[in-house]
Structures are given as structure tokens and as C-alpha cells.
Amino acid sequence: MANKFPSLSFSWLARSRWNVLDMITYIGRDSVPTYLFYDIDMTWVEALRSRLKEKGVKMTVTAILLKSIGIAQRLHPASRTAILPWGRTVTFNDIVAGFTVERYVESQPAVFFGSITAPDSKPLAAIAEELRAYGEDEMAIVPQLEVEDRFNNMPWLFRRFILWLGLRFPKVRLRYMGATFGLSSLGKFGARALIPPCVSTSTFGVGTVEPRPVVVDGRVEIRPMMTLILNFDHRLIDGAPAARFLQDVQKLLEGDLQKHIEEELYLLEQSASNKSMVHSPA
């Protein structure tokens, strides 16, 4: 049969996009998104990454960012709440980092939602390894990706029923949507900033780390800077508490994280030194 509209082509929305569609149109449908923009001086973070690289440890900005947000969430319970029907709220005590994962499914680009439990207390090296697995390992051997891929292929009505339950019963939400904060980054593509959809009380958009002129002690210097955007649900958290939360994330990224990882850094450096001694010629 000839195409009646030769200038148009039609297709069904790929199932690999259903999870993103659900998050935007169903999970975040009733939120009241409000935005905070902060420019973060990443000098300390870049110095830490260089220090670890010298010891043979590859560390990503995302891993450091997830740990910093996790620690800040521990201090700001309102940032990890959810709203329930009839005006009730629930605060999640176990911090879980959520982040976007770009993969291909049957040659179609797909976005999945990875999660890492306890980023506030988990070692940076462990966070970095979990991020690597999400980005590189076969989907079938990464439990969260495998579950989401199966979820994408469930009947639409059944998917919506599970999401409906998750929005009303916290235990169901913890099983399928356990993240207490979300993070989406397009920095690796050179994007300077990203305003993410409001799909949880605290959702972060991360841009690229780039050299920018800044004023330090009255002098103009070139520093590695990153724009971090917090999209928060104003139904659950007000502007001032949200700003204090983001300010704590900023302080951690600009050096306060050091005191939280001293022991970990010492153990990493000791391990690297021992490996160097083993492999050095007699």
C-alpha cells in the first residue's frame, strides 16, 4: 500500500524509552519543580583525581559527586522525602544514589536508572567500580539493568499499576524506585549545564568541568569549574533548606570531603605502594 504521506514516517515509541517516559509523565507529573544553580570550584576534586591516578586508581567526577551528595543528604532529611496521598510524607533513612545510564538495546539508544546504596559511607573506589559496571558490563549481569530491561517489556497497564503502587506504598517504592536522589549528567558531551526533570525530591543536573575565569581573593584566576543544578520538589522542601543542602554539597566538593575519606586514601596509597614494591626490580 502506497504511503499517503510521503513526507512523513510513523513508528511506535521504542520500549527502551518507556522507563524515561514513565518517570517524566507519571512519577514527576505532580511535582512543583524549583531550580538552584551553583558554580562549583573543582580544583580540589581534580587534585584528588590526579593524586589517585598517580597511585594507579582511576576516579571519576561522578563517583566523588555521588559520595558528596550522599553525605549531604544524611544531614538534610527533607531532601530524601516523598509525598504520599492525603498529605502524608515519608522520609527514607537509607540513602541511595540514582543516576542515568545510557545504553543501546537492539540498536536503539536507551536510558536506564542505576542505583548505588549507601554512597555516603561506601568507599570511593567501590562507587567507581559500580559505576564502571553500569557503563561497561553486559546488562544481563548487572541486576538493576536486567530488572529494568524486563520491566520495559511488561504490558503497559501492568507497568503503570506497579508505579501506582510505588507512589502510594513506600515499601513498594523501595523495591522498584529506591533512589533518594537522582543525578543526570551530559558533561561528557561538553554540555555546560543540564536542567533535569523533577522525578524525585532532589534531582541534580551536572555539566562539564571546564576552565573558567573566577575572582579569588581579589584576583582573576582560571579554575576548573562545574555548574551543578538542583531541581527540587517545592511541595516537600522550601528554598532556604534546599539552598543549605546544595551549599553543603558545594563545600564537600571544594575540600570538606577530605576529612571523610582520609582513612580510605591512606589505605589506597598503602596498597599502591605495596604493589609498586612487589613489581620493582630487585
N, C-alpha and C positions, 0 to 999 in steps of 0.2 A: 504493500500500500504506500502510495507516494506521501511524502511529508507535506502537509498543508501549510506549514510554516517553515520554509527552508532557512530562514534567518534565525531560527530558534532550535534549541535541542533540550530535551527533557530527560530527567532521571530521578530516581528515588534518592533521598538523603542517605548517604552511606551509614550503615550500622555503626561503623567505627567512630562516628561523630555523635552517637546518641548520648554517651555519658556527658559530654560537654553541653549538649542541648538541655539535658535534664538539670544540670547544675545551674544553668543560666535562667531557664524558663520556669523551673519548678522549685528548686531549693532556694534560689535567691530572689524569687518573684516578689515577695512581700517586704524585703529588706528596705531600709532607708539609707542608701549609701552616702557617706560623707568622706572627704578626702583630706589627707595631710601629706605635704611634700617636704622632705628633708634632704639636704645635700650632706652626704657623709664623707668625711676625710678618711680615705682608706690607706693612709701612709702606714699605720701600724699593721693593718691586715697584710699589706703587700710585703712589709718587712718580715712578718711571721711566715708567710708563704716561702719567701726566699731562704729564710733560716732553715725551714723544714726541708726544702729542696736540696740544700747542701748536705743534709743528712740522708738523702735518698727517699724522702717522704713527699709524695705529690699531694697537695692540699688545694681544694677548690674554694673559691669565694663562697659558693653556695653552702658548703659544709660549715664554714665559720659563721655564716649568716643564720643558718638553722639553729645552731647552738646558742647564738646570742639572743635570738627571738625566744627560744625555749626558756632561757634563764630569766628574761624579762617577763615572760608570761607567768612564771612562778610567783613573781612579785605583784602581778596585776590580775587578780581573779576575774574581773569584769571582762577582760579581753578573751576569756575562754568560756563564755556563757552561751547559751542558746535559749531562744524563746519557745515556749510551748503554748498550746491552745489555752484560752481563757485567762491570759495574763500571767501564767506561771513561767518561771525561768529555771534553768538547771545550770550548775557550774560543774565543769569537768575537771576532776582533780588530777588525772593522768594526762600529762602534756604529750601531744602527738603532732609532729610536723607533717603538713600536707604540701605537696608540690606537684607541678605539672611535669609529665614525662612525654616527650614526643617520640613516637614510634611509627612504623609502617605496618599496616595489616592488609595483606593481599594487594600490595602496591598503592594502597590508599593511606594518606597521612592521617594519623590518629593521635589524640591527646588522652593520656591516662592520668590518674591521680595517685601518685605514690605516697607512701606514708612511712615515717620513721618514729618509733616510740621512744619516749624519754630522751629527746635531744638535749635537754637541759643538763642531764647527768651522764650521758653516753660520751665516751672519748671521741675526739675529733676524727681520729683515724678510723674508728668504726662507722661514723656517719659518712665519711668519704667513701668507704668501701661499699656501703649500702647504696649510695648514690651511683657509684660506678656500675653496680649490678643492675640497677634500674635502667641505666642508659645503654649497657652493652650485652648483658646476658640474654639468653633465649627467654622469651616471655613465659614459656611453659615451666621454667624452673624458678621464676620469681613469683611467689604466691599471690601477692596483691595484683600483679598484672594479669595473671592467669584467671583470677576471680573476676576482674573487671572485663576481661575479654569474653568470658562465659556470660556475664551479666548483659553485655551488649547484644548477645544473640538470644536473649529471652524475649518472649512476646511482650509487646509494648504495654499492654494492660497489666501484666504481672509485674513488670519493672516499676510502673507507677504506683502499684499497690505497696511494694516494698518501700519506695521513697515516702509514700504517705505515712506508713507506719513509723519510719525513721524520724519524721518531723514531729511525731506525737509521743513516741516512747523512746526515752534516752537509751535503754539497753539495746534496742534495735539499731539506733543510730551508731552506737559504739561498735556494733558488729560490721556495719557496712560503710559508715561515714565517720570514722573516729577522729579525724584531724581537729585539733583545737585552733589551728591557724593554717592559712593557706599561703602559698608563695608561687608566683609566676614570673619567669624571667625571660626576657628577649635580649638580654645584654650580649649574649654570644653572637647575636646577629647585628650588633652595633647599635641597637635601639638605646637612646639616651634615657628614656623613661617609659613606663607602662602603667596605665590605669586599669587594674583588673576588675572583673565583675565582683560584686559583693555576694559571695557564696558562703561566707561564714562571718562571725562577728569581727574577725580580724583577718584581712586578706592583703598581702603585700605584693606590690609590683616592683620589680628590680630592673634597673637599667645597667648599662655597661660601665665599667671602671675606666675612666679616661682622664688624661691630664687637663686640668683647668687652672686658670689664674684665680688665686684667692688671697685675701688680705690676712696676714698672720703677724700679730704684734706691730701693726702699722706699716708692714712691708708687703708688697705683692710677690707671692711665690707661686710656682707651679706645683700643684699637688695632685695625686691620683684621687679623683672624686667619683662618687656614685650617688645617683638620685634614687631614693627609696620612698615609695608611696604607700601609705597605709589607707586602705579603704575599709572603714568600719561601719557597722550597722548602728545607726543613731538610736534605734529603739532600745538598745541594750547598754550602750556606753556613750557618755557625753564627750564633748570636745576636749575639755581640760584633762580628764583621766586618759583619754586616747593619746593626747599630746605627751603626757608624762610617760606613758608606755613606750611610745616611739622614741622619746628622748633617752630613755634607759637603753633601748636597742642601740641608739647612736653612741652613747658613752661606752658601751661594751665593745663596739666595733672600732672605736677610736682609742682603745687601750685598756679599758677596765676588764676586759675578758682575760687579761694576763693572769690575774690572781686566781681565776677559776681553773686554769689549765697548767699551773706551774708544775705540779707533780707529773702530769701527762707528758709535758715537754721534756722533763728530766728523764723519764723512762724511755721516751723515743730517742733522745740523744745518747743515752747509755746503750740502747740496743744498736744504734747505728755505729757507735764507737766499737762495740764488741765485734760487729760484722766486719768492720774495717781491719781490726786486728787479726781476725781469722783469715782474711783474704790477702793480707800484706805479705810480701816475700820475706823469707827468713833471712 
